[in-house]
Amino acid sequence: MSPDGFLDRNELESVDAPAIRARDPYPWKGFEGLLTDGAYDELQRTLPGVELFQQVVGKRRRYGQESHDRYVLDYRSGLDVSSAWHRFVAELMQGPYRDKVAELLGRDDFFVTAHWHYTPRGCSVSPHCDATWKLGSHIFYFNDAAEWRPQWGGATLVLDDGGGLSYSTAPQFEDFCASESVPPIGNRSLLFLRTDHSWHGVAPLACPEGMFRKVFIIEYRLDRLRERFRARTGI
C-alpha cells in the first residue's frame, strides 16, 4: 500500500465533477484503479469472514420490490476487523476524498456510513432507486479475478428508464430502455448520486454454492439524520 494512503490521488483528482453531474440517465462514474494496487490487495486479503455477518432474507421492501437477499455487516469503529479497513474508512471520511464527494454533491452537510454485502448464488438486487434520505453511494468490488468468473454475473447494472418510471414502483430489468454494466471483478468501483431515476440492480448470481459477490458500500447521508441513524443502529 502507498504511504500516501489507499486511494490513488491522481485518479481521484482527475474526477470531473461537473461532467459526472451532467451525465445521463443520472450522475455516476465507474472507476478502475481508484485504489492503489497494494491497497486493493490488502483490503481484499483481509475481508471480514462471513461468520461476522447477519443473513438478511425475505426482507420486505417498499413499493412491492423484490427482497435483496444477502449477508450484511455494518461498519462501526470498534468492529473486530483488520486495521486496514479502519484506516481505509478513516481516509474516506475526511481529506481529498470527502472534498471530492462534496464537490459532486454540491453540498458538505453529509456524513458517511459503510457496510459490506456478501451475496450468494441465486440472489439478486432488484431494480430500485435508493431511499430519498441517501445522497449517493460508492460501491467497491472485491471479487478477485482468480476466484470469480464473469459468467457468474454480479455486475451492477446502471439502468435507464428514459425518465418514465416512478421510483415508487417495482419494475423488472426488461422494463428499462437501456443499461450499462459495471463489472464486480478486480480493483473497480461505482460511485453514483441518488435521483428519482437513479435505477440500478444486479441480476441473479450464477456462482457456485459457497461463493459470494463481495462489495463494500459507502453511503452519503444528510447530517440532520445523523442522530436518528445512531439511535437506530448504535453505530
QUIFENLIN-V157955 format. One record per residue. N is the residue number from 1. OMEGA is omega in radians with two decimals (999 if undefined). D_CENTER is the distance of its C-alpha to the mean C-alpha in whole Angstrom. Layout:
N/OMEGA/D_CENTER, N/OMEGA/D_CENTER
This chain:
1/3.13/22, 2/3.06/23, 3/3.13/25, 4/3.12/24, 5/-3.06/20, 6/-3.04/17, 7/3.03/16, 8/-3.03/18, 9/3.12/20, 10/3.12/22, 11/-3.13/18, 12/-3.11/17, 13/-3.13/20, 14/-3.11/20, 15/-3.12/18, 16/-3.05/20, 17/3.13/18, 18/-3.14/21, 19/3.13/21, 20/-3.13/17, 21/-3.13/18, 22/-3.01/21, 23/3.03/19, 24/-0.01/19, 25/3.03/18, 26/-3.08/16, 27/3.09/14, 28/3.07/12, 29/3.00/12, 30/3.14/11, 31/2.94/12, 32/-3.13/14, 33/3.07/16, 34/2.98/14, 35/2.99/15, 36/-3.12/18, 37/-3.14/19, 38/3.13/21, 39/3.12/18, 40/-3.11/16, 41/-3.13/18, 42/-3.14/19, 43/3.13/15, 44/-3.12/15, 45/-3.05/19, 46/3.06/18, 47/3.13/15, 48/3.12/17, 49/-3.07/19, 50/3.13/18, 51/3.10/21, 52/-2.98/19, 53/2.98/17, 54/3.10/18, 55/3.13/18, 56/-3.08/17, 57/3.05/19, 58/-3.14/21, 59/-3.10/19, 60/3.10/20, 61/3.11/18, 62/2.97/20, 63/3.11/22, 64/3.10/22, 65/-3.09/19, 66/3.14/19, 67/3.04/17, 68/-3.06/14, 69/-3.08/16, 70/2.99/14, 71/-3.02/14, 72/3.02/13, 73/3.11/13, 74/3.09/13, 75/2.96/13, 76/-2.98/17, 77/-3.10/19, 78/-3.08/22, 79/-3.10/20, 80/3.07/21, 81/-3.14/19, 82/3.10/20, 83/3.11/21, 84/-3.13/19, 85/3.10/15, 86/3.12/17, 87/3.12/18, 88/-3.14/15, 89/3.11/14, 90/3.13/17, 91/-3.13/16, 92/-3.05/13, 93/-3.07/15, 94/3.02/18, 95/-3.00/20, 96/-3.13/19, 97/3.14/15, 98/3.11/16, 99/-3.14/19, 100/3.10/17, 101/3.11/14, 102/3.09/17, 103/3.12/19, 104/-3.11/16, 105/-3.04/16, 106/-3.13/20, 107/-3.11/20, 108/-3.12/20, 109/3.14/20, 110/2.99/17, 111/-3.01/15, 112/2.95/12, 113/-3.08/11, 114/3.07/9, 115/3.02/9, 116/2.97/9, 117/2.98/9, 118/-3.04/12, 119/-3.08/13, 120/-3.13/17, 121/3.05/19, 122/-3.10/20, 123/-3.07/17, 124/2.99/14, 125/-3.07/12, 126/-3.13/15, 127/-3.11/14, 128/2.86/13, 129/-3.13/13, 130/-3.13/11, 131/-3.06/14, 132/3.13/16, 133/3.01/16, 134/3.08/12, 135/-3.12/13, 136/-3.10/9, 137/3.05/6, 138/-3.10/4, 139/3.05/2, 140/-3.09/6, 141/-3.08/8, 142/2.97/11, 143/-3.11/14, 144/-3.13/17, 145/3.14/19, 146/-3.07/22, 147/-3.05/20, 148/3.14/18, 149/-3.12/20, 150/-3.10/19, 151/3.09/21, 152/3.13/19, 153/3.13/16, 154/3.11/12, 155/2.98/12, 156/3.12/9, 157/3.03/12, 158/-2.92/12, 159/-3.11/15, 160/3.13/18, 161/-3.10/20, 162/-3.12/23, 163/-2.99/23, 164/-3.09/25, 165/3.03/23, 166/3.12/22, 167/-3.14/19, 168/3.09/21, 169/-3.07/22, 170/-3.13/21, 171/3.03/21, 172/-3.11/21, 173/-3.09/19, 174/3.14/23, 175/-3.09/23, 176/-3.05/21, 177/-3.14/23, 178/3.07/21, 179/2.97/17, 180/-2.99/16, 181/3.07/14, 182/-3.06/11, 183/-3.10/12, 184/-2.98/11, 185/3.04/14, 186/-3.01/14, 187/3.14/13, 188/3.04/11, 189/-3.12/8, 190/3.06/7, 191/3.08/7, 192/3.09/9, 193/-3.12/11, 194/2.98/12, 195/3.09/15, 196/3.11/18, 197/-3.13/17, 198/-3.10/13, 199/3.07/13, 200/-3.13/11, 201/3.12/11, 202/3.14/12, 203/-3.12/15, 204/-3.09/17, 205/3.12/17, 206/3.14/20, 207/3.09/20, 208/3.03/23, 209/3.13/23, 210/3.06/22, 211/-3.12/19, 212/2.85/15, 213/-3.01/12, 214/3.11/10, 215/3.00/7, 216/-2.97/6, 217/3.01/4, 218/3.10/6, 219/3.11/7, 220/-3.07/11, 221/-3.12/14, 222/-3.14/17, 223/-3.07/20, 224/3.13/22, 225/-3.01/20, 226/-3.08/19, 227/3.08/23, 228/3.12/22, 229/-3.14/19, 230/3.13/21, 231/-3.10/23, 232/-3.01/21, 233/-3.05/19, 234/-3.10/22, 235/999/19
